Amino acid sequence: MTPANLPRLFPPPVISRLSELVDIDPGVVVTDLDRPELGTAELLITGWGCPPIDRQALDGAPRLRVVLHSAGTVRGLITQACWDRGLLVSSAAHANAVPVAEFTLAAILLAGKNAFSRKRTVVHTDLAIGNYHRRVGIIGASHVGRRLLELLRPFDLAVSLSDPYVTPAEAEELGVTLLPLEDLLRGSDVVSLHAPSLPETHRMLDRRRLALIPDGATVINTARGALIDHEALTEELASGRLNAVLDVTDPEPLPADSLLYHLPNVFLTPHIAGSLGNELERLGAAVVAEIARLVDGLPLRHQVQRADLEKLA
């Protein structure tokens, strides 16, 4: 991983626990995989800045059996060669989902009070605001989407979900109404995106689908900017018909002359929903927890299977 991330992900208490579990030199961090240290490694801890683990890298790591990723997606990290060898792979995506879901929960509740578009006003006369029975549509039962569904349960909200991989029985377990995407859009006061960025989800909220969302609704995107047609979204926002909370955009960052910087009904943040600052320690702790399970002879709790990459970020 990138050397600067080692102390952020694995501060002294986490490194201390890690050193109790495995034989590791906590002072060694590498940015490439052509290293003699890999010749005896059985377990590889990766993070931001790690190159793809290809066949050449595996040839230099004959004993490697486990890869634990201290970040989210492993899509650009784990290659076919890893699956061919039968490596165990785990990701800290579940841990990174926590702050994203918390950020989104806050955004949903503030959107219900119309707080973003009224951030510069002192007096209000709008009675058509509030969160009692507010209709919230969640797109994608990803790690973030599922965590968000948990956080939304204590509130008096009407929550629906659209995800082609979720069955009615699973939706019932999640305590959410399962709807086709376009039905969800038509019936939501707040639409929050948590789908992965895949070819089939590229600009899934296009001009036609954005037009289905009711007047005055808020679109929240903490997933990937490419899930929305930003030209069409900008037109909807410029008209004042919709509101938006955008932690990610397409492109990212937006060009300096983007109209979105100036619209009063748009709240922009610079991709801060995910783990930052002291939240990074949660990712390192998640890796250590997986190692503790391996040492105890237990299966990985957050193992990534090859088939998962077809539907996960």
N, C-alpha and C positions, 0 to 999 in steps of 0.2 A: 504494500500500500504506500501511499505518499507519506514520507517520514513525519510531516507536520501533523498528520492525523493520529499517529500512534498515541501520544500523550492525551489527546482529546477523547479518544475512544477507550483507552486503557490507562486511566490515571492510577496512581500508586495502589489504592485499595484493590482495584480490579486486577492489576498485574500481580499483586501479591497472591490473590486467590488463584489466578491462573498458574502461577509458579508452583503452587501446592499440588496441582492436579497433573501437570505434565512436565516433561523435561524440555525446558525452553530457555533460550538466552533472551531475556526481555530487552536487551540493548540492541538486538539485531533486527533491522527492518530493511527490506529490499524492495526496489521498484521494478526489477525485472526478474525473469524466471530462469535465466541462464546463470545459476549460482551453484557453487559446490555444496552449500548448505542443504540444498534440496535432495542431494544424493541419499541422505539418511532420514529424511523427513517422512513421517507417517501421516501427519496432519498439517494442513496449511490453513492459516488464518489470513483471509484476504479483506481488502477494503477499497475505498476509492483510490484510483491510480494503479490498480493491478491490471496488467495486460491479460488478454485471453489465455486460458490454460490450454494450449494446443498440444498436438502430438509430440512436437519437439521438446516442449517443457516436460511432458510426462516421461519421455525417454530419459531425461536427466533426473527423474524422481521415481525410481522403480518401486519404492516402498510406500508411495503415497496412496492413501485409501480414503481420506476424508478431507473435504474442503468446507470450511465454515466462513461464510461471508458476513462481515460486520457492517453491512449496508443493506440496501433494498434488493433491487432486481439482480439476478445472475445471468440475465439474457445475453449480455455481451462478454461474459466471463467464462461460462461453462460451454465447452465445445463438444462436438460429437465424440472426440477422442476420450473425453471424460466419461461419457455414458458407455462407450465401448469398454472401458476398463471397469466399469461398475462402481465408480466412486460414490460415496455417500456425500450428499450436498445439502447444506443447510443455509438459510438466509435469515438475517435480522429484520426482514421486511415487516414482520408483525410488530416489532418494537418501534420501528420508524413510523408505523401507522398511528401510534398513540398521539403524538403532537399534531399530526395532520387532522385526525378526527376531532381533537380538542379545538383546534383553530376553526374547523368547519362548524362545530356546534356553536361556538361563539358567534360566528358569522350568521348562522341561521336565526338565532335568537335576536340578534341586532337587526337583521333584515325584517323580522316580524314587527319590530318597533319603528321601522322606517328610519333607523338611526343614521345610515350612511348618507342618504340624500338630504338629511336635515342636520348634518354635522356643523353647519355654520349658522344655524338659526337658534334663537333663544326662546321664541314663543311659537306654539303650534296650535292649530285648530282642527287638525285632521283626526277624526274619530274612527276612521277605517283602518286602524292599526291594532296590533296586539298579537299574542302567540296562542291564545286559547282556540284550539281546534284549527290552527293554521295547517294548511295542506303542504306537506314536504315530500318531494319526490327524490329518491336516491337512485342514481344510475350507476350500477356496478356493485356487486357484493364482493369486492376485493378485501384485502386486509383492512384498509381504511374504511371501506363501506360497512363492513361488519362491526368494526369497533364503533363507528358512528351510530349504527343502529342501537348498540348497547347504551351509548350515552344519551340517546334521544328518548329512551323508555320512560324516565321519570316525568316527562313533560306531557302536557295535554295537547299533543300534536297528532294529526292524522298522517301517518307515514306510509308511503308506498315505495315499492322497489321494482326496478326493471333490470333483469339480468337473464340472458338466454340460457345460462348454465344452472340456474336455480330452479328446483322443482317446487310444485305447490306444497308438498310435505315439508321441504326444507324452509320455505318461506313461513310456514306456520310455526316451525320451531324458532325462527328468527323473530316471530311476532310482528310480521309486516305483511301488508297486502301486495301481492305480486301482480304486476300489470305489464301489458305490452308497452314498449317505449312511447308510442304516440299517445296512448291513453294516459300514461303518466304525465306527459307534457301538458296535455289539455287540462288536467285536473290538479295542477300544482301551483301553489303560491310561491314556493321556493323550489328550485331545481338545482341539485348538487351533483357534480360529476365525480365519479370514482372508478371509472373504467380504465383498463390498460390501453396504452397506445399501440394498436395493432393495425394492419392494413384495413381490416373490416370496421374499425372504429374511427378511422381517419375522417375528421369533419362529420361525425355522426350527427351533430347538431348543425345541420345546414340551413339554408334560407327557409326551406319549406317547413322543417321541424321547428325552427325558432318561431315561426309565425303561429304555431299551434299553442305556444305558451300564453296564458292569459295576460291581459293588460295589467301593468303594475307589478308583475311577478319579478323575482330576483333570481338570476343565474349565478351560481357559485362554482368556480373551477379551481380546485387545488390538485388536480390530477396532471394533465398534460394539455398544453395550449392547442395542440393539433386536433383535439377532440371537437373543436368548434371552428366553423367557418368565420374567421374574425372579420372579414369584410362585411358579411351579412350581419354579424353581431353588432359591429360598429354602427351600421345603419339603424338597427333597432334601438340601440342606446341613444343615438343622436336624435331620434324622433321623440325620445322620452317615454316610449311605450314600455320598455323593460329597464330593470336595474341590474347591476352586476358587481360581484366581488371576485376579482381575478388575481390569484396568486401566481398563476402561470399564463403565458400568452403565446401567440404564434405570429411573428417570431418572438424570441425571448433573448434580450429585452426588446421592447417595442422601439421603433424608430423615434427619434426625438420629436418629429412633427406629428406623431400620432394624436388623433383627436381624443383618444381615451384618457390622456393625461388631464384634459380640461373639462370633461363632462361631470356635472355635479352628481349624477346618478351612477357613477362608476367609482369603485373603491379598489385601487391597485396596490398590491404589495409585491416586493421583489423576491418571490419564491422562498418565503420564510416559513411556510406551514410545516415543512419537514424538520427533522432533528437538527438543532443548532445549539451552540453553547453547551450548557450543562446537560442538555438532552442527549448529547452524543454518548455519554457514559452509559445510558440505557442500552445502546447497541452493543458496546463491549461486554456489558454484563450479560446480555442475551447469549453471546457467543460462549462465555464462560459457563453459563448454565447448561448449554448443549454439551460442552466438554465433560461437565460433571456427570451427565447422564451416560455418556459413553464409558467413562471410567467405572461407573456403577453397573455397566452391562445392560443399560436401558436403551431403547430406540430413541433416535432424535425426535424431539417434539415438533420441530419446524422443518422437517426434511422437504426438499424440493425434488419432485419427480420430473422426469423428462416430459411427461404429458402435460404437466402444469404450465410449461412455458407456452403452450398454445393458447392459454386463456388468461395468464397473469402478466403483469407488467414486467 
